[in-house]
């Protein structure tokens, strides 16, 4: 499960939630351009370098840009500095999912279902980080997903977590407890303490410097999405889990 909360994971899940037929994650910028040209009007290009929209691309890496009017029925050819590189690094896994705070309950359920179907396979939460360095926002995203996975389970059937997962879970729970959930659980108005934690993290500081602070709120909406990007081996696309797979 690849986690790049600010912002690639949230953006890809948003695109699928708003009707994109698929997201094609591409690591290399030149390849992204060529794939977009090859697909023609059926595709839309999106992504960033240095946090900013790539010159000549249709969209950047803000989930706020990926409305239904822009992406419905189209393939999003997508490349980012960290998120799509992390997906590329995980292609040998049995399954690849994309997780975020925004789809945490849905992605936790999908991961559990797929792991059980594989006979109890391990689930690896891969935090994309920034330029190879772990970042708190992604660890908080991992903690949010682990928190959702633990709901309704008892001490006798707890998942086995490694030490890093234990720390991530404790950090997320501590942040949310400090700020309190919004009345709808954070779907519309996220916990202020979570937004503040994002603002102080490496990725959040970059977004604030770029004038993209609104993205912090969009990426902190707990369970605001139910779409789970899942890699389809045949097409190479991330499609919504549960969609028809060729």
C-alpha positions in Angstrom: 0.0 0.0 0.0 1.6 3.2 -1.2 1.0 6.3 0.9 1.8 9.8 -0.2 -0.8 11.9 1.7 0.4 15.3 0.5 -0.7 14.9 -2.2 -0.4 12.1 -4.8 -2.4 9.4 -2.9 -5.2 11.8 -2.1 -5.3 13.1 -5.7 -5.3 9.7 -7.4 -8.2 8.5 -5.1 -10.0 11.8 -5.8 -9.7 11.3 -9.6 -11.2 7.8 -9.4 -13.9 9.0 -7.0 -14.9 11.6 -9.6 -15.2 9.2 -12.4 -11.8 8.9 -14.0 -11.6 5.6 -15.9 -8.1 5.0 -14.6 -4.9 6.6 -13.5 -1.7 5.7 -15.3 1.2 6.3 -12.8 4.4 7.1 -14.6 7.7 7.8 -13.0 9.5 9.5 -15.9 8.4 12.9 -17.1 9.2 12.3 -20.8 7.3 9.0 -20.7 4.3 10.8 -19.2 4.3 13.3 -22.0 4.5 10.6 -24.7 1.8 8.5 -23.1 -0.5 11.4 -22.9 0.1 12.3 -26.5 -0.5 8.6 -27.6 -3.8 8.4 -25.7 -5.0 11.7 -27.2 -8.4 13.1 -26.2 -9.1 10.1 -24.0 -6.4 11.2 -21.6 -5.7 14.1 -19.4 -2.2 14.8 -18.0 -1.6 15.6 -14.4 1.3 15.9 -11.9 4.0 18.0 -10.5 7.7 18.7 -10.2 8.8 20.7 -7.2 5.2 20.9 -6.1 4.1 22.9 -9.1 2.1 21.8 -12.2 4.3 20.6 -15.0 4.5 22.9 -18.0 2.1 21.8 -20.7 0.2 19.5 -18.4 -3.6 19.8 -17.9 -3.6 19.5 -14.1 -1.2 19.7 -11.2 -1.2 17.5 -8.1 -3.9 19.2 -6.1 -7.0 17.0 -5.3 -9.0 20.2 -5.6 -8.3 20.3 -9.4 -9.6 16.8 -10.1 -13.3 17.6 -10.3 -15.8 15.4 -12.1 -16.0 18.0 -14.9 -12.3 17.5 -15.6 -11.7 13.8 -15.2 -14.9 11.8 -15.6 -14.5 9.1 -18.3 -10.9 9.9 -19.0 -7.5 8.3 -18.2 -5.3 10.5 -16.1 -1.6 10.1 -17.0 0.0 11.1 -13.7 3.6 11.7 -12.6 4.9 13.2 -9.3 8.1 13.7 -7.6 7.6 11.0 -4.9 4.3 9.2 -5.1 4.5 7.6 -8.6 8.1 6.7 -7.9 7.0 4.8 -4.8 4.3 3.0 -6.9 7.0 2.0 -9.5 9.2 0.6 -6.7 6.3 -1.6 -5.5 5.3 -3.2 -8.8 6.6 -6.6 -7.8 4.2 -6.9 -4.9 1.3 -9.3 -5.2 -1.1 -6.3 -5.1 -0.6 -2.6 -5.1 -3.1 -0.2 -3.4 -2.9 3.5 -2.8 -3.9 4.8 0.6 -4.4 8.1 2.3 -6.2 9.7 5.2 -9.1 10.5 2.9 -9.8 6.8 2.0 -8.4 5.2 5.1 -11.3 2.9 6.0 -11.9 1.8 2.4 -8.3 1.0 1.7 -7.9 -0.8 5.1 -10.8 -3.0 4.2 -9.5 -3.7 0.7 -6.1 -4.6 2.1 -7.5 -7.0 4.6 -9.8 -8.7 2.0 -6.9 -9.2 -0.4 -4.5 -10.4 2.3 -7.0 -13.0 3.5 -7.7 -14.1 0.0 -4.0 -14.7 -0.4 -3.9 -16.9 2.7 -3.0 -14.2 5.2 -0.3 -12.3 3.3 1.6 -9.5 4.9 0.5 -5.9 4.2 3.3 -3.4 3.7 2.5 0.2 4.2 5.0 2.1 2.0 5.4 5.8 2.9 6.6 7.7 -0.1 8.3 10.5 1.8 10.2 13.3 0.2 13.3 12.6 -1.9 13.9 9.4 -0.1 13.4 10.8 3.4 10.4 9.8 5.5 7.9 12.5 6.4 5.5 12.8 9.2 2.5 13.4 7.0 2.9 10.0 5.4 3.5 8.3 8.8 0.3 10.0 10.0 -1.4 8.6 6.9 -0.2 5.1 7.8 -1.4 5.6 11.3 -4.8 6.7 10.1 -5.1 3.5 8.0 -4.0 1.3 10.9 -6.5 3.0 13.2 -9.3 2.2 10.7 -8.1 -1.4 10.4 -8.3 -1.8 14.1 -11.8 -0.7 14.5 -14.2 -3.4 15.7 -11.4 -5.9 16.4 -10.6 -7.3 19.8 -7.5 -8.1 21.8 -7.7 -11.7 20.6 -7.6 -10.9 16.9 -5.4 -7.8 16.8 -3.1 -7.5 13.8 0.6 -7.9 14.3 2.3 -4.6 13.8 6.0 -3.9 13.5 7.5 -1.2 15.8 7.3 1.6 13.1 3.6 0.8 12.6 3.0 1.0 16.4 4.6 4.4 16.5 2.6 5.6 13.4 -0.7 4.5 15.0 0.1 6.1 18.3 1.1 9.4 16.6 -2.2 9.6 14.6 -4.3 8.7 17.6 -2.5 11.3 19.7 -3.0 14.0 17.1 -6.7 13.4 16.6 -7.3 13.1 20.3 -5.6 16.5 20.8 -7.8 18.3 18.3 -11.0 16.2 18.6 -12.9 14.9 15.6 -15.3 17.1 13.8 -19.0 16.3 14.1 -19.1 14.2 11.0 -15.9 12.4 11.9 -13.7 14.7 9.9 -15.1 14.0 6.5 -16.1 17.6 5.8 -14.1 19.6 8.4 -11.0 17.7 9.4 -9.6 17.8 12.9 -7.7 21.1 13.3 -4.9 19.3 15.0 -4.4 17.0 12.0 -4.3 20.0 9.6 -1.8 21.7 11.9 0.4 18.5 12.0 0.4 18.5 8.2 1.3 22.1 8.2 4.3 21.5 10.3 5.5 18.4 8.4 8.0 18.6 5.5 5.4 18.2 2.7 3.1 20.7 4.4 5.7 23.3 4.8 6.5 23.0 1.1 2.8 23.5 0.2 2.4 26.5 2.5 5.5 28.1 0.8 3.9 27.5 -2.6 0.6 29.1 -1.6 -1.2 25.7 -1.6 -2.3 25.6 2.0 -5.9 24.7 1.0 -4.6 21.3 -0.1 -3.7 20.5 3.6 -7.4 20.6 4.5 -8.4 18.6 1.5 -5.9 15.9 2.3 -6.9 15.8 6.0 -10.6 15.0 5.5 -10.9 11.6 7.3 -12.8 9.1 5.2 -13.9 11.7 2.7 -13.4 9.2 -0.1 -14.3 5.6 -0.6 -12.4 5.0 -3.8 -9.4 2.7 -3.5 -6.8 2.9 -6.3 -5.7 -0.7 -7.2 -3.1 -1.6 -9.8 -4.4 -3.6 -12.7 -1.6 -5.7 -14.1 -3.1 -6.0 -17.5 -3.4 -2.4 -18.3 -0.9 -0.8 -15.9 -3.7 1.5 -14.7 -4.8 2.2 -11.2 -8.5 1.6 -11.2 -11.1 1.7 -8.4 -11.0 -1.5 -6.4 -14.1 -3.4 -7.3 -14.3 -2.2 -10.9 -14.1 -4.7 -13.7 -10.6 -6.0 -14.2 -9.4 -7.3 -17.5 
